[in-house]
Amino acid sequence: MTAPNIKIEIDWKKVDEFLISGSPITEIAGYFGACRKTLYNRFEKEFGYSLSTHSKQKRQKGETILRAHQYAKALGLTEKGDNTLLIWLGKTRLKQTEIKQENIKPQPIVFEVNYKNDNNNSIEVSPQELSAPDTQSTQ
């Protein structure tokens, strides 16, 4: 005995919300009680193009919204949202990372200063070239 064909109602606006939030197709299909293949087939039948293409566009929209919200929060244009979650989503979804500057050491700038006191009281300042730092240490 085969299972009867039951047409599952799919709220495509809700699908878009899930895609924008980054939910995978299999998860969205499960929400509606359908399988992934059903969602793909129904979408193509109803809209005339692939769910893969649509999914990519909606995910990119979600990433743009997230990045814009980070920017607005950084500029103090909004108080909405959680800073920790914005950082976490930035790292996990937008692949944002912190730049590590471990081996960067500041180099001193040396100037030669010549004072002239010939009634015009001028000061001459000129930068001096530094030799390359010695990377080998003597022990």
N, C-alpha and C positions, 0 to 999 in steps of 0.2 A: 504494500500500500504506500503510495507517495503522499507527501505532505501537500496540502492544498496551496495554491498560489494566492497569497494575501498581498494586496498592494499596500505597501507601507507609505504613510504620508511623510514627506520630507519637507521641512521648512527651509527653503533655500537661503532665506535671509539669516537664519540661525547658522546654517552651514558657513556662510560668509563670515559671520562673527567668529566662529571657531577657527576658520582658516586665518583670519587676521590675527587672532591671538596665538597662532602657531601650532594649533592642534593637528596631529597627523590624520590622514584620511581614515585609517583603520579605526581610530578612536572616535571620529565623527560618525562613521557608519555604525559603530556599536551603540552610540547614543540614541540613534534612531531605530535600533534593533534590526539593522541590515548588515550585509557583508560588504566589504570594500568593492567587490565587483558590481554589486547592485548599484551602489552609489555612482560609480563611474558610468555604467550603462545608462542609468536614468538621467544623469546630468547631460550626457551627449545627446540623448533622445529629446530632452526638453529644451536644450539651449543650442544645439548644433555645433558645439566645439568641445574639446576635451577638458575634463576636470583637472588634468595635470596642468594645462596652461592656465586655467582659471585659478587653481590653487597657488601657483607660483606668483601670479599677480597679487592675490590677496595677502600672501605672506609678506611680499615686498611692501605692500601698503602698511601692514602691521609694523614692520621694521622702521619705516619712515615715521609713523606715528610715535613709536617708542623713542627714536632719536630726537624728534622734534620736542617731545615732552622732557627729555633729559636737558635739552638746550634751554627750554623755557624755565625749567627748575633751576638750572645753573645761573640764569640771568635774574632770578627772583621774580619772574613774571607769573609764577603760580606757586601756590602752597600745596596743591593737590599731589598725591602720590607719596610713596615711601622711598626715601633715599636709598636704603639698603637694597630694596627690590629693584630699583632703577639700575643700580650698579650691577647686581646679579644678572638681571636680564640683558644688560649691555654686554657683560662678559660671555654669557651663555648663548644668547640669541644673535647679538650683533658682532660677536667675536672681538670685542674690545679688550685690550690688554694694557697694563701699565708698562711704561718704558723703564727698564732697569738701567741705572747708570752706576754700575758697581765700580768699574775701574777707571772712572774719570776723575782726575785730580786737577784742581785748579792750578794754572801756571801763573807765576807772578809776572807782572808787567813792570819793566824797569825803564825809568826816564832819566835822562841827563838834564840837570837844571843848571843853567848859567845865569848868574845875576850880573847885570851891568848897572853901574851907578855913575854914568857920565851925564849927570843932570837930567837924564830922561827916565831914570829908574825903571828900565825895562827888564823883563824876565824872559829868557829863552828856554823853552822846554822842547826836547826832542826825544822820541822813543829810541831805545837802544835794542838792537837785535839780541835775542837770547840764543845761546847754543842749545842744541837738542838735549833734553834731560838724559842723564845717565841712567839707563835702565838696569845696569848691573850693579849690584850692591857688593861692597867689599866687606868681608867679615874677618 
